[in-house]
Amino acid sequence: MAGRPPSAAVLILHGGYETGMAAPAPGALNLPGLRMLPVARVVARAVCGDSGVRVQRVRYTHRGWNGSREDPLHDALRVLDDLRREAGDIPVVLLGHSMGARAALHAAGHPLVRSVVGLAPWCPPGDPVTQLAGRDVVLLHSTRDRVTSPLASQSLTARARRAGARTCLVTIPGSDHAMIRRAPAWHHLAGLLVTGLLGLSPVPNRVEAAFGLPPGAAASEGTLSLDGLDAGGPGPRRCGALRGVGR
């Protein structure tokens, strides 16, 4: 018997490459995919008290962004369209890392998307932000990232705020692009934000305050440090399976 349609969903978008037409490597050879597995599992445990929330990985057809092709964006939109046909107009949080965060930001204009959480996002100058109007957008970035730019993330949050989004940037001092250093902090905050943005738990107070900044606020006003953030909350619960993510 088929399961019931979800009442909400979290879509996981892993990283990739600037260019690459080949399909992503399978299984354990897909390093960008492996980096998101611990995050996805924490999120799945965090939402498991609400059995109606689906946590699902977006599978890519190509490993790269590939310029104007924007391949992972179209993969994300395809999953969103399928989800809408299955479940109707349910709220969706997009959770992406690096290239996956860029795809999530671009896909935020889809009718199902309510929020985006971007981990070490790739935010080239000039990327569009009008699709973020009316959405909640939280970007997390290491201050030592040498692959993608935390300053570009800060700039995007300010531009998105002017476009009508509720946004903030949380910096993670002493970490890295691959989220290996201070990994528990990345994982915990991702779970806390996703559950908060779905309305299952409170959003951290300082994030909520940043969401309330006026459109013209300086980028620095919407930039928070993890070390000064009230990121408490219940620990992860043991339950549930993660759809579309291998063990």
Residue pairs with C-beta under 8 A, 6 or more apart in sequence:
4 52
5 86
5 87
5 88
5 90
6 52
6 53
6 54
6 83
6 87
6 90
7 50
7 52
7 53
7 87
7 90
8 50
8 52
8 53
8 54
8 90
8 91
8 92
8 93
8 198
9 53
9 54
9 55
9 56
9 83
9 87
9 90
9 91
9 92
9 93
9 112
10 43
10 47
10 53
10 54
10 55
10 56
10 92
10 93
10 94
10 95
10 194
10 198
11 56
11 57
11 58
11 76
11 79
11 80
11 83
11 92
11 93
11 94
11 95
11 104
12 36
12 39
12 40
12 43
12 55
12 56
12 57
12 58
12 95
12 96
12 100
12 244
12 245
13 36
13 57
13 58
13 72
13 76
13 94
13 95
13 96
13 97
13 100
13 101
13 103
13 104
14 30
14 32
14 33
14 35
14 36
14 57
14 96
14 97
14 98
14 100
15 32
15 35
15 36
15 96
15 97
15 98
15 99
15 100
15 101
15 120
16 24
16 32
16 60
16 63
16 64
16 65
16 72
16 98
16 99
16 100
17 63
17 64
17 65
17 99
18 64
18 65
18 99
19 64
19 65
19 66
19 67
20 62
20 63
20 64
20 66
21 62
21 63
21 64
21 66
22 62
22 63
23 60
23 61
23 62
23 63
24 30
24 32
24 33
24 59
24 60
24 62
24 63
25 31
25 63
27 246
28 34
32 97
32 98
32 99
32 100
33 57
35 97
35 178
35 179
36 57
36 97
36 100
37 245
37 246
38 183
38 187
39 95
39 97
39 119
39 179
39 186
39 187
39 190
40 55
40 57
40 95
40 242
40 245
41 242
41 245
42 187
42 188
42 190
42 191
42 236
43 55
43 95
43 190
43 191
43 194
44 55
44 240
44 241
44 242
45 191
45 236
45 237
45 238
45 239
45 240
46 191
46 192
46 194
46 195
46 200
46 236
46 237
47 53
47 55
47 194
47 195
47 198
47 200
47 240
48 237
48 239
48 240
49 200
49 237
49 239
50 198
50 200
51 240
53 198
53 200
54 243
55 240
55 242
55 243
55 245
56 79
56 243
56 244
57 242
57 243
57 244
57 245
58 72
58 75
58 76
58 79
58 100
58 103
59 75
59 244
60 71
60 72
60 75
61 71
61 75
62 69
62 71
62 72
64 71
64 99
65 71
65 72
65 99
65 102
65 103
65 122
70 103
70 106
72 99
72 100
72 102
72 103
73 103
73 106
73 107
75 103
76 94
76 103
76 104
76 106
76 107
77 107
77 110
80 92
80 107
80 110
80 112
80 113
81 110
83 90
83 92
83 112
84 90
84 111
84 112
89 111
89 112
90 112
91 112
91 114
91 115
91 198
92 110
92 112
92 113
92 114
93 113
93 114
93 115
93 116
93 117
93 194
93 197
93 198
94 104
94 107
94 108
94 113
94 115
94 116
94 117
95 104
95 116
95 117
95 119
95 190
95 194
96 102
96 103
96 104
96 105
96 116
96 117
96 118
96 119
96 121
97 118
97 119
97 120
97 121
97 179
98 119
98 120
98 121
98 122
98 147
98 148
98 177
99 122
101 116
101 118
101 119
101 120
101 121
101 122
101 123
101 139
102 118
102 121
102 122
102 123
102 124
102 127
104 116
104 117
104 118
105 116
105 118
105 121
105 123
105 127
105 131
105 132
105 137
105 156
106 127
106 128
106 131
107 113
107 131
108 116
108 131
108 132
108 135
108 137
109 130
109 131
109 132
113 135
114 135
114 136
114 197
115 135
115 136
115 137
115 138
115 197
115 198
116 132
116 135
116 136
116 137
116 138
117 138
117 139
117 140
117 190
117 193
117 194
117 197
118 137
118 138
118 139
118 140
118 153
119 140
119 179
119 186
119 190
120 140
120 141
120 142
120 145
120 147
120 148
120 177
120 179
121 139
121 141
121 148
121 153
121 156
122 148
123 139
123 148
123 149
123 152
123 153
123 155
123 156
124 152
125 152
125 155
127 156
129 156
129 159
129 160
129 162
129 163
129 165
130 163
132 160
132 163
132 164
132 165
132 167
133 163
133 164
133 165
134 164
134 165
135 165
135 166
136 165
136 166
136 167
136 197
136 211
137 157
137 160
137 165
137 166
137 167
137 168
138 167
138 168
138 169
138 170
138 193
138 197
138 207
139 153
139 156
139 157
139 167
139 168
139 169
139 170
140 169
140 170
140 171
140 172
140 186
140 189
140 190
140 226
141 148
141 150
141 153
141 154
141 169
141 170
141 171
141 172
142 150
142 171
142 172
142 173
142 174
142 175
142 176
142 177
142 179
142 181
143 150
143 171
143 172
143 173
143 174
143 175
144 173
144 174
144 175
144 176
145 175
145 176
145 177
146 176
146 177
147 177
148 177
150 169
150 171
153 169
154 169
154 219
154 220
154 222
154 223
155 219
157 167
157 168
157 169
157 219
157 222
157 223
158 167
158 217
158 218
158 219
158 222
160 167
161 167
161 213
161 215
161 217
161 222
162 215
162 216
164 215
166 211
166 212
167 210
167 211
167 222
168 207
168 210
168 211
168 222
168 223
168 224
169 219
169 222
169 223
169 224
170 189
170 207
170 224
170 225
170 226
170 229
171 223
171 224
171 225
171 226
172 182
172 185
172 186
172 226
173 225
173 226
173 227
174 181
174 182
175 181
175 182
175 185
175 186
179 186
185 226
185 231
188 231
188 233
189 226
189 229
189 231
191 236
192 201
192 204
192 231
192 233
193 203
193 204
193 207
195 201
195 233
196 202
196 203
196 204
196 207
197 203
201 233
201 234
202 208
202 233
203 211
204 229
204 230
204 231
205 230
206 224
206 228
206 229
206 230
207 224
207 229
210 221
210 222
210 224
213 221
213 222
